[in-house]
Amino acid sequence: MKTRRNVQMAAPFFSADDRIRIHLEIDAILDGALSMGPNVKAFENEFAARVGVRHAVAMSSCTSALEAALLYYGIRDREVIVPAETFVATGMAVHLSGGTARFAEISPHTLCLDLDDVKRRVNDRTAGIILVHMAGLISPDIAEFRSFCDENGLFLIEDAAHSPGAKLGGAEAGSFGHAGCFSFYPTKVITSGEGGMLTTNDDEIAAFARSYQNRGRDMGSATERYVMPGRNVRMTEMNALLGRIQLGHLNEYLTRRRRIAAAYKQGLKERNDLRLVFPDDPKSSSFWKFPIILDASIDRSKLMTHLGNHGIATDAAYQPALHQQPVFQEIFKNDAVCLGRTEDLLSRHLCLPCHPRMTDEDVDYVLDMLIQGIERHRSDLQQL
């Protein structure tokens, strides 16, 4: 039997050289601007160059970036289509910006929004779509999403919280929509501790976002003039320094994540009791996590307990789905939302850890314990 290991779901990492740089640059931060200084500006420029867009606006969170994009489009009393499998912030950003989240089904192949279902839900009140790159995977339909939005006067916002560096057809996540929104929370692909980024090629969206992050200030005025409602959602210099260091390692992080994902794929490809959520082009995902869909005969709860007892963290991400969360049930009251496909997929999906601090031995251990758990913990349906 293999020695018990400890495999976490996420593990932010700063190398010895990174730590030396951080300590060396702290003094400069303490002697200068603590917020919105040279590191923030450099982080914005470097991130925009990486994504391939004209503008990147650093904020305190991905949530703030989503709110800025939604408020720019004036969604009050209108609907925005979002998946029900996403973090609560995606739907709540719509609600707190005055709009109504209209939940749509996800694709069983990608766990991203299903384009055909989205088209069926568009109506006269629809303002736009938030497309979430679930687990870091860019939907292969994203170009069709953008064309559909452009043809119908809708906006497309990418919730790219999971997907920095993911690339499809030569373009990176955050460059397909009218705006992209990234997260740098500690569990994400790169981290700044706390923080987010809005990316766009639209000069007006960028100008709005910069004013919004500074309480609605007129950023072109020499005097302190406030011309719109805004918030304090700025980024600190320390956060930006950490983000810049992590961004410098993004390619190596992605290479390692994709190797781990490839090992999972190789180890599980012959199983007929689960299905992989794996893109045709591995570069189109950052592999924030590695999702699989379990056969209905497998008791997921017992399997997760088995893996946890062997030191392996797993996740059934975003369950309950947003339309089943108490806060949205209260918002919608008697307007019941039924998303049978999404509910089924969420009841059977499981996310395996996939991050650069995992060793090859960790990956082999996860595979061995997963297969062992599947064999031992099938549901009672198998016994009937």
C-alpha positions in Angstrom: 0.0 0.0 0.0 1.3 3.4 -0.9 2.4 5.8 1.9 -0.3 8.3 2.8 0.3 11.7 1.2 -1.2 15.1 1.8 -2.5 16.6 -1.5 -4.2 19.9 -1.2 -6.7 21.4 -3.6 -4.6 24.5 -4.1 -1.2 25.6 -2.9 0.1 29.1 -3.7 3.9 29.1 -4.2 6.6 31.7 -4.0 10.2 30.4 -4.7 13.2 31.4 -2.6 14.2 33.9 -5.3 10.6 35.3 -5.3 10.9 35.8 -1.5 14.2 37.6 -1.8 12.7 39.9 -4.5 9.6 40.6 -2.3 11.7 41.5 0.7 14.0 43.7 -1.4 11.1 45.6 -2.9 9.1 46.1 0.3 11.3 49.0 1.4 10.6 50.9 -1.9 6.8 50.3 -1.4 7.0 51.5 2.3 8.9 54.6 1.2 6.5 55.5 -1.6 2.9 54.9 -2.6 1.2 52.1 -0.8 -1.7 51.9 -3.2 -2.1 52.5 -6.9 1.6 53.2 -7.4 4.2 52.0 -9.9 3.7 48.3 -9.2 0.0 48.5 -10.0 0.7 50.4 -13.2 3.3 47.9 -14.2 1.0 44.9 -13.3 -1.7 46.4 -15.5 0.6 47.0 -18.4 2.2 43.5 -18.1 -1.2 41.8 -17.8 -2.7 43.7 -20.8 0.3 42.7 -22.9 -0.1 39.1 -21.8 -3.8 38.9 -22.7 -3.3 40.9 -25.9 -5.7 43.8 -25.1 -5.3 47.6 -25.0 -6.4 47.9 -21.3 -6.1 46.1 -18.0 -7.6 47.8 -14.9 -6.4 46.4 -11.5 -9.1 46.1 -8.9 -9.5 44.6 -5.4 -11.3 41.5 -6.6 -12.8 39.8 -9.7 -16.2 40.7 -8.2 -15.4 44.4 -8.5 -14.3 43.9 -12.1 -17.6 42.2 -12.9 -19.6 45.0 -11.2 -17.6 47.6 -13.1 -18.3 45.9 -16.5 -22.0 45.4 -15.7 -22.5 48.9 -14.4 -21.0 50.3 -17.6 -23.7 48.6 -19.6 -26.5 49.9 -17.3 -28.3 46.6 -16.7 -30.8 47.9 -14.1 -34.2 46.2 -14.7 -32.7 44.0 -17.4 -31.5 40.4 -17.5 -28.0 38.9 -17.8 -27.7 35.3 -18.7 -25.2 33.4 -16.5 -24.6 29.7 -15.7 -25.9 28.3 -12.5 -22.6 26.5 -12.0 -20.4 29.4 -10.9 -19.3 31.2 -7.8 -21.9 33.2 -6.1 -20.1 36.4 -7.0 -21.0 36.0 -10.7 -24.8 36.1 -10.1 -24.6 38.5 -7.2 -22.7 41.0 -9.3 -25.7 41.1 -11.6 -28.1 41.5 -8.7 -26.1 44.2 -7.0 -25.8 46.1 -10.3 -29.5 46.3 -10.6 -30.1 43.5 -13.0 -31.6 40.0 -12.9 -29.6 36.9 -13.3 -31.2 34.5 -15.8 -29.7 31.1 -15.3 -29.0 28.8 -18.3 -27.9 25.2 -18.7 -24.3 24.2 -19.0 -22.7 21.9 -21.6 -21.9 18.3 -20.4 -18.7 18.5 -22.5 -17.3 21.7 -21.1 -19.3 22.6 -18.0 -19.5 26.1 -19.6 -22.7 27.7 -20.8 -24.6 25.8 -23.5 -24.9 28.2 -26.5 -28.2 26.6 -27.8 -29.8 26.9 -24.4 -28.6 30.5 -24.0 -30.2 31.4 -27.4 -33.5 30.0 -26.2 -33.5 32.2 -23.1 -32.7 35.5 -24.8 -35.7 37.9 -24.7 -36.4 41.6 -25.0 -35.0 42.3 -21.5 -31.7 40.5 -22.1 -28.7 42.9 -21.8 -25.9 40.4 -22.2 -24.2 37.2 -21.2 -21.5 36.3 -18.7 -19.6 33.3 -20.0 -17.7 31.5 -17.2 -14.5 29.6 -18.1 -15.3 26.8 -15.7 -12.1 25.2 -14.2 -10.1 27.3 -16.6 -11.5 25.9 -19.9 -12.4 28.4 -22.7 -15.6 27.2 -24.3 -14.9 26.1 -27.9 -18.1 28.0 -28.8 -16.7 31.4 -27.5 -16.4 32.9 -31.0 -20.0 32.0 -31.7 -21.0 33.5 -28.4 -19.3 36.8 -29.4 -20.9 36.8 -32.9 -24.3 36.1 -31.5 -23.9 38.9 -29.0 -22.7 41.4 -31.6 -25.6 40.4 -34.0 -28.2 40.9 -31.2 -26.9 44.0 -29.5 -25.8 42.1 -26.4 -22.6 42.4 -24.4 -20.3 39.4 -23.6 -18.4 39.4 -20.4 -15.8 36.7 -19.7 -15.7 35.5 -16.1 -12.1 34.4 -16.5 -11.4 34.0 -12.8 -10.1 30.5 -13.4 -8.3 30.9 -16.7 -5.3 33.3 -17.0 -3.1 32.0 -19.8 -5.7 29.7 -21.4 -5.6 30.2 -25.2 -7.9 29.3 -28.0 -7.1 29.9 -31.7 -4.1 32.1 -30.8 -6.2 34.4 -28.5 -6.1 34.4 -24.7 -8.9 34.3 -22.2 -10.0 37.9 -21.5 -9.7 39.0 -25.1 -12.8 37.4 -26.6 -15.5 39.3 -24.9 -16.2 43.0 -24.6 -14.6 42.7 -21.1 -12.8 40.0 -19.2 -12.7 39.6 -15.4 -9.9 37.8 -13.6 -9.3 36.7 -10.0 -6.1 36.6 -8.1 -7.4 35.0 -4.9 -5.0 32.6 -3.2 -6.6 29.5 -4.7 -6.4 30.7 -8.3 -3.9 30.0 -11.0 -1.8 33.1 -10.0 -2.4 35.1 -6.9 -1.8 38.6 -5.5 -3.3 37.6 -2.1 -6.5 39.5 -3.0 -7.2 41.2 -6.3 -8.7 41.2 -9.7 -8.3 42.6 -13.2 -10.6 43.9 -15.9 -9.4 43.5 -19.4 -10.9 45.2 -22.6 -10.1 46.6 -26.0 -12.9 49.2 -25.5 -11.6 52.6 -24.5 -14.9 53.6 -22.9 -15.2 50.5 -20.8 -11.6 51.1 -19.5 -12.3 54.7 -18.7 -15.5 53.8 -16.9 -13.7 51.1 -14.9 -10.9 53.5 -13.8 -13.4 56.0 -12.6 -15.4 53.4 -10.9 -12.4 52.0 -9.0 -11.8 55.6 -7.7 -15.3 56.3 -6.3 -16.4 57.8 -9.7 -13.7 60.4 -10.0 -13.1 62.3 -13.2 -9.7 60.8 -13.9 -8.9 63.5 -16.5 -9.5 66.4 -14.2 -6.7 68.3 -12.3 -9.2 68.9 -9.5 -11.1 66.3 -7.3 -14.3 66.0 -9.3 -16.7 63.0 -9.0 -18.9 62.5 -12.0 -20.6 59.1 -11.3 -21.3 56.7 -8.5 -18.3 54.6 -7.8 -16.5 52.5 -5.1 -13.0 52.2 -3.6 -11.9 49.0 -5.3 -8.3 49.9 -5.8 -5.3 47.5 -5.6 -2.5 48.0 -3.2 1.2 48.0 -4.2 1.9 44.9 -2.2 -0.8 43.0 -3.9 0.4 44.2 -7.3 4.0 43.2 -6.5 2.9 39.6 -5.7 0.7 39.6 -8.8 3.6 40.7 -11.0 5.9 38.0 -9.6 3.3 35.3 -10.2 2.5 36.6 -13.7 6.2 36.1 -14.5 5.8 32.4 -13.7 2.5 31.9 -15.5 3.9 29.9 -18.4 5.8 27.5 -16.1 2.7 27.1 -13.9 0.5 26.3 -16.9 3.1 23.8 -18.3 3.0 21.9 -15.0 -0.8 22.0 -14.7 -1.2 20.7 -18.2 1.3 17.9 -17.6 -0.7 16.9 -14.5 -3.9 17.0 -16.5 -2.4 14.9 -19.2 -1.3 12.3 -16.6 -4.9 12.2 -15.2 -6.2 11.8 -18.7 -3.9 8.9 -19.4 -4.6 7.2 -16.1 -8.4 7.5 -16.5 -9.1 7.2 -20.2 -10.0 3.6 -20.1 -12.6 3.9 -17.3 -16.2 3.4 -18.3 -17.5 4.6 -14.9 -16.5 8.2 -15.3 -16.1 10.8 -18.0 -13.4 13.4 -18.4 -14.0 17.1 -19.0 -11.0 17.6 -21.2 -10.6 20.0 -24.2 -9.5 19.0 -27.6 -6.7 21.5 -27.3 -5.1 21.4 -23.8 -3.8 24.9 -24.2 -7.4 26.1 -24.1 -7.6 25.4 -20.4 -5.5 26.6 -17.5 -6.6 23.5 -15.6 -7.4 25.4 -12.4 -8.9 22.1 -11.3 -9.5 18.7 -13.1 -13.2 18.0 -13.3 -14.6 14.5 -14.0 -18.2 13.3 -14.3 -18.9 10.2 -12.3 -21.3 7.5 -13.3 -24.6 7.5 -11.4 -23.6 4.1 -9.9 -20.8 5.8 -7.9 -21.6 7.3 -4.5 -19.7 10.6 -4.7 -20.0 11.4 -1.0 -18.4 8.1 0.0 -15.8 8.5 -2.7 -14.9 12.0 -1.4 -14.7 10.7 2.2 -12.5 7.9 1.0 -10.1 10.3 -0.7 -10.1 12.7 2.2 -9.3 9.9 4.6 -6.2 9.2 2.4 -5.1 12.9 2.5 -6.5 14.0 -0.8 -8.6 17.1 -1.1 -11.4 17.1 -3.7 -14.1 19.5 -4.5 -17.7 19.4 -5.8 -17.4 23.0 -7.1 -20.4 25.3 -6.8 -23.0 23.0 -5.4 -25.7 23.8 -4.6 -26.0 25.6 -8.0 -26.8 29.4 -7.9 -30.5 28.9 -8.6 -30.7 26.6 -5.6 -28.9 28.9 -3.2 -31.1 30.5 -0.5 -30.2 34.0 -1.5 -31.3 33.5 -5.1 -34.4 31.6 -4.1 -35.4 34.5 -1.9 -34.7 36.9 -4.8 -36.8 34.9 -7.3 -39.4 33.9 -4.7 -42.1 32.1 -6.6 -40.3 32.1 -10.0 -39.0 28.6 -9.7 -36.0 27.8 -11.9 -35.5 24.3 -13.2 -32.2 23.3 -14.7 -32.3 19.6 -14.9 -29.1 19.0 -16.9 -27.0 21.3 -14.7 -28.4 19.8 -11.5 -27.6 16.3 -12.8 -24.1 17.2 -13.8 -23.4 19.0 -10.5 -24.6 15.9 -8.5 -22.1 13.7 -10.3 -19.0 15.9 -10.9 -15.9 15.8 -8.9 -12.8 18.1 -9.1 -9.4 16.6 -8.6 -6.4 18.8 -7.4 -4.2 20.1 -10.2 -1.5 22.6 -9.3 2.2 23.2 -9.7 3.2 22.1 -6.2 2.0 18.5 -6.9 4.7 16.0 -7.7 4.5 13.1 -10.1 4.2 10.9 -7.1 1.2 13.0 -5.8 -0.5 12.5 -9.2 0.0 8.7 -9.2 -1.2 8.6 -5.6 -4.4 10.5 -6.5 -5.1 8.2 -9.4 -4.5 5.1 -7.3 -6.7 6.2 -4.5 -9.4 7.5 -6.8 -9.6 4.1 -8.6 -9.5 2.2 -5.4 -12.3 4.4 -4.0 -14.5 3.9 -7.1 -14.1 0.2 -6.8 -14.9 0.2 -3.1 -17.6 2.8 -2.9 -20.2 2.3 -5.6 -23.7 3.1 -4.5 -26.3 0.6 -3.4 -27.7 0.6 -6.9 -24.9 -1.7 -7.9 -26.0 -4.3 -5.4 -29.6 -4.4 -6.7 
